[in-house]
Amino acid sequence: MTFVIMAIVATELYIRTIPNSYSKKMDYFKANINDIQILILGHSHAEDGISAGMFRYHCFNMAMGGQGLAIDEFIVETYIDDLPSLKFLIYPLSYHSLIAPEAYGGDDRITYFKIYYGYKQELFCEKDYELLARGMEKLKRHWNLIPERKKNDTTNNNYQNYAKEITDWYNSMEIDSLNRDRLEHIVRLCADRDIKVVLVTMPTMTDYQKLLDSTRLKMMYSAANYLTDKYNNVSYFDFSNDVMCQDTVYFHDESHLNRIGADFFSQKLAQALDSLEILP
């Protein structure tokens, strides 16, 4: 029995030495924390849709798929005083931002946030062990027993069906009533340190937007208006009616930009940030 326990512990520790997107992002973040001027948080809309290299200043995209506001709040609370050069915090205010739980889109994601970000770690919680998430799959990929998963940058020709599937999923989510407070807390932490918060509603395809629940959509715009009215350090840019939304060449699926779209959109967002005249 002791041998079995030791083998499990050794396997868990070994799996954690294999780099993944979470560990790579955290390693870069910590190594460059003194120089980051623009920090991007949020979920996959920002992860896929904002290209950090398109900005004139040191920008780091820390957004991840399924990264809810509880995790964004944790990141800001934990690291904001260790970011001496930070001038902008960009948050993608999307339809599901105020609805979604702390981590969504896969049971393994909360495990990665716990292990690699230090989020709400508990010694005897099964979500704190990568071996119980997708650890064996990670090992197989590391040993080339199964192929690496690659992000598809082409347009999904079945995007209309997928739009219905994803919006049905969002609409079925129970609203997390704490998310608006979490976003406001992030804004207050930034305001106290003279950091500008830029809320951005990303371009999404028109067919996707037609399927959104109007009541929940109003909740998103209400939060944007409330924060911009109350706090001088908040700006809001809404790209949901941008011409990009009508052209599939910019999208991988109904709500995620591909690489072409991300680069093109990021140029627009960079110009929007420049118009705020915060950085010289």
C-alpha positions as CSV (number, residue, x, y, z in Angstrom):
1,M,0.0,0.0,0.0
2,T,2.8,2.4,0.9
3,F,4.4,1.7,-2.5
4,V,1.2,2.5,-4.3
5,I,0.8,5.8,-2.5
6,M,4.4,6.7,-3.2
7,A,3.9,5.8,-6.9
8,I,0.8,8.0,-7.1
9,V,2.6,10.9,-5.5
10,A,5.6,10.5,-7.7
11,T,3.4,10.4,-10.8
12,E,1.6,13.6,-9.7
13,L,4.8,15.5,-9.1
14,Y,6.2,14.3,-12.4
15,I,3.1,15.4,-14.3
16,R,3.5,18.9,-12.8
17,T,7.0,19.2,-14.3
18,I,5.6,18.9,-17.8
19,P,4.9,22.4,-19.1
20,N,1.4,23.4,-20.2
21,S,-0.2,26.7,-21.1
22,Y,-1.0,27.5,-17.5
23,S,2.5,27.0,-16.2
24,K,4.0,28.8,-19.1
25,K,1.8,31.8,-18.6
26,M,2.5,32.0,-14.9
27,D,6.2,31.6,-15.5
28,Y,6.3,34.4,-18.0
29,F,4.1,36.6,-15.8
30,K,6.4,36.2,-12.8
31,A,9.5,36.7,-14.8
32,N,8.3,39.9,-16.4
33,I,6.1,41.3,-13.6
34,N,8.1,44.4,-13.1
35,D,7.8,45.5,-16.8
36,I,4.2,44.6,-17.7
37,Q,2.3,47.8,-18.6
38,I,-0.9,46.3,-20.1
39,L,-2.4,43.2,-18.5
40,I,-5.2,41.3,-20.2
41,L,-7.4,39.1,-18.1
42,G,-10.6,37.1,-18.7
43,H,-11.8,34.2,-20.7
44,S,-11.2,32.6,-24.2
45,H,-12.6,35.6,-26.1
46,A,-9.6,37.6,-24.9
47,E,-7.2,34.6,-25.0
48,D,-7.9,34.0,-28.6
49,G,-8.9,37.5,-29.7
50,I,-6.3,39.9,-28.4
51,S,-2.7,39.7,-29.7
52,A,-0.3,41.2,-27.1
53,G,2.3,41.9,-29.8
54,M,0.1,44.5,-31.5
55,F,0.4,47.0,-28.7
56,R,3.2,49.6,-28.4
57,Y,3.8,48.8,-24.8
58,H,4.7,45.7,-22.8
59,C,1.5,43.8,-22.9
60,F,0.8,40.3,-21.5
61,N,-2.3,38.3,-22.2
62,M,-3.1,36.3,-19.1
63,A,-6.6,35.3,-20.3
64,M,-7.5,31.6,-20.4
65,G,-10.4,29.6,-21.6
66,G,-13.0,29.2,-18.8
67,Q,-11.3,31.8,-16.6
68,G,-14.2,33.3,-14.6
69,L,-14.2,36.6,-12.7
70,A,-13.5,34.8,-9.4
71,I,-10.1,33.8,-10.7
72,D,-9.5,37.2,-12.3
73,E,-10.2,38.8,-8.9
74,F,-7.8,36.4,-7.3
75,I,-5.1,37.3,-9.7
76,V,-5.6,41.1,-9.2
77,E,-5.8,40.8,-5.4
78,T,-2.6,38.6,-5.3
79,Y,-0.4,40.4,-7.7
80,I,-1.5,44.0,-8.2
81,D,1.0,45.5,-5.8
82,D,3.8,43.5,-7.5
83,L,3.1,45.2,-10.9
84,P,4.9,48.6,-10.6
85,S,4.6,49.5,-14.3
86,L,1.0,48.5,-14.9
87,K,-1.1,51.2,-16.4
88,F,-3.9,49.3,-18.1
89,L,-6.0,46.3,-17.2
90,I,-8.1,45.0,-20.1
91,Y,-11.1,42.8,-19.3
92,P,-13.4,41.3,-22.0
93,L,-16.9,42.1,-20.9
94,S,-18.8,39.4,-22.9
95,Y,-22.4,38.1,-22.7
96,H,-21.4,35.3,-20.3
97,S,-18.9,37.2,-18.2
98,L,-21.3,38.0,-15.4
99,I,-23.1,34.6,-15.6
100,A,-20.2,32.1,-15.6
101,P,-18.9,30.3,-12.5
102,E,-15.2,30.5,-11.4
103,A,-14.0,28.0,-14.0
104,Y,-16.1,26.5,-16.8
105,G,-15.8,24.5,-20.0
106,G,-14.1,21.5,-18.5
107,D,-13.7,20.0,-15.0
108,D,-9.9,20.0,-15.4
109,R,-9.7,23.8,-15.7
110,I,-10.3,24.5,-12.0
111,T,-7.5,22.0,-11.3
112,Y,-5.0,23.9,-13.4
113,F,-6.0,27.2,-11.8
114,K,-5.5,25.7,-8.4
115,I,-2.1,24.1,-9.1
116,Y,-0.4,26.6,-11.3
117,Y,-2.1,29.9,-10.1
118,G,-2.4,29.0,-6.4
119,Y,-6.2,29.6,-6.5
120,K,-8.1,28.2,-3.4
121,Q,-5.8,25.2,-2.8
122,E,-7.1,22.6,-0.4
123,L,-4.9,19.6,0.6
124,F,-7.7,17.0,0.4
125,C,-9.7,18.3,-2.5
126,E,-9.7,16.1,-5.6
127,K,-9.6,19.2,-7.8
128,D,-6.1,19.9,-6.6
129,Y,-4.6,16.9,-8.2
130,E,-3.7,16.8,-11.9
131,L,-3.6,13.1,-12.0
132,L,-7.4,13.1,-11.3
133,A,-8.0,15.6,-14.0
134,R,-6.4,15.0,-17.4
135,G,-3.0,14.0,-16.1
136,M,-2.8,10.7,-18.0
137,E,-3.7,12.4,-21.2
138,K,-0.9,15.0,-20.6
139,L,1.6,12.2,-20.0
140,K,0.5,10.4,-23.3
141,R,1.0,13.7,-25.2
142,H,4.3,14.3,-23.6
143,W,5.5,10.8,-24.6
144,N,4.0,11.3,-28.1
145,L,1.6,8.5,-27.7
146,I,-1.3,10.7,-28.8
147,P,-1.0,13.9,-31.0
148,E,-0.9,17.4,-29.5
149,R,-4.1,19.4,-29.6
150,K,-3.7,22.3,-32.0
151,K,-5.8,25.4,-32.1
152,N,-7.7,25.6,-35.4
153,D,-7.4,29.0,-37.0
154,T,-9.7,28.3,-39.9
155,T,-13.4,29.2,-39.9
156,N,-15.7,26.5,-38.6
157,N,-18.1,26.0,-41.5
158,N,-20.6,24.6,-39.1
159,Y,-20.6,27.8,-37.1
160,Q,-24.4,28.4,-37.2
161,N,-25.1,25.1,-35.5
162,Y,-22.3,25.7,-33.0
163,A,-23.7,29.2,-32.3
164,K,-27.0,27.6,-31.2
165,E,-25.2,25.0,-29.1
166,I,-22.9,27.5,-27.2
167,T,-25.7,30.1,-26.6
168,D,-28.0,27.4,-25.3
169,W,-25.2,26.5,-22.9
170,Y,-24.7,30.1,-21.8
171,N,-28.4,30.7,-21.4
172,S,-28.7,27.6,-19.2
173,M,-26.0,28.7,-16.8
174,E,-27.2,29.8,-13.4
175,I,-26.2,33.4,-12.9
176,D,-23.4,33.9,-10.4
177,S,-24.7,36.9,-8.5
178,L,-21.2,37.7,-7.1
179,N,-19.6,38.4,-10.5
180,R,-20.7,42.0,-10.8
181,D,-19.3,42.7,-7.3
182,R,-16.0,40.9,-8.3
183,L,-15.6,43.1,-11.3
184,E,-16.3,46.2,-9.3
185,H,-13.8,45.1,-6.7
186,I,-11.2,44.7,-9.5
187,V,-12.0,48.2,-10.6
188,R,-11.6,49.6,-7.1
189,L,-8.3,47.9,-6.6
190,C,-7.1,49.5,-9.8
191,A,-8.6,52.9,-9.1
192,D,-6.7,53.0,-5.8
193,R,-3.4,52.5,-7.7
194,D,-4.2,54.8,-10.7
195,I,-4.6,51.9,-13.1
196,K,-7.0,52.3,-16.0
197,V,-9.5,49.5,-16.5
198,V,-10.6,49.0,-20.1
199,L,-13.8,46.9,-20.5
200,V,-14.1,45.5,-24.0
201,T,-17.0,43.7,-25.7
202,M,-15.3,41.7,-28.4
203,P,-16.5,41.2,-31.9
204,T,-18.7,38.2,-32.3
205,M,-20.5,36.9,-35.4
206,T,-24.0,38.3,-36.1
207,D,-25.6,34.9,-36.1
208,Y,-24.4,34.3,-32.6
209,Q,-25.6,37.7,-31.3
210,K,-29.1,37.0,-32.6
211,L,-29.4,34.1,-30.2
212,L,-28.4,35.9,-27.0
213,D,-31.0,36.4,-24.3
214,S,-32.0,40.0,-24.2
215,T,-32.4,40.1,-20.4
216,R,-28.9,38.7,-19.8
217,L,-27.5,41.0,-22.4
218,K,-29.0,44.0,-20.7
219,M,-27.2,42.9,-17.5
220,M,-23.9,43.1,-19.3
221,Y,-24.5,46.6,-20.6
222,S,-25.9,47.8,-17.3
223,A,-22.7,46.7,-15.6
224,A,-20.6,48.6,-18.2
225,N,-22.7,51.8,-17.8
226,Y,-22.7,51.5,-14.0
227,L,-18.9,51.2,-13.8
228,T,-18.1,53.9,-16.3
229,D,-20.4,56.3,-14.6
230,K,-19.1,55.6,-11.1
231,Y,-15.4,55.3,-11.6
232,N,-13.1,57.7,-13.5
233,N,-10.6,55.0,-14.2
234,V,-13.0,52.9,-16.3
235,S,-13.5,53.1,-20.1
236,Y,-15.7,50.8,-22.2
237,F,-15.3,49.9,-25.9
238,D,-18.1,48.0,-27.5
239,F,-17.1,46.2,-30.8
240,S,-20.2,44.1,-31.0
241,N,-21.4,46.1,-34.0
242,D,-18.0,46.3,-35.7
243,V,-18.0,45.4,-39.4
244,M,-15.8,42.4,-38.4
245,C,-18.9,40.7,-37.0
246,Q,-20.2,40.2,-40.5
247,D,-17.2,38.6,-42.1
248,T,-16.4,34.9,-41.3
249,V,-12.7,35.4,-42.4
250,Y,-12.0,36.8,-39.0
251,F,-13.5,34.0,-36.9
252,H,-12.8,30.4,-35.9
253,D,-16.3,30.0,-34.6
254,E,-19.3,32.1,-33.7
255,S,-17.7,34.0,-30.8
256,H,-13.9,33.4,-31.1
257,L,-11.6,35.3,-33.4
258,N,-8.9,33.4,-35.3
259,R,-5.4,34.6,-35.7
260,I,-6.2,37.0,-38.6
261,G,-9.1,38.4,-36.7
262,A,-7.1,38.7,-33.4
263,D,-4.3,40.7,-35.1
264,F,-6.8,43.0,-36.9
265,F,-8.9,43.6,-33.9
266,S,-5.9,44.2,-31.6
267,Q,-4.8,47.0,-33.9
268,K,-8.1,48.6,-33.3
269,L,-8.0,48.1,-29.6
270,A,-4.4,49.5,-29.4
271,Q,-5.7,52.6,-31.2
272,A,-8.5,52.9,-28.7
273,L,-6.0,52.7,-25.8
274,D,-3.8,55.3,-27.4
275,S,-6.8,57.6,-27.6
276,L,-7.0,57.5,-23.7
277,E,-3.5,59.2,-23.6
278,I,-2.4,57.4,-20.5
279,L,1.0,56.3,-21.8
280,P,3.4,58.6,-23.7
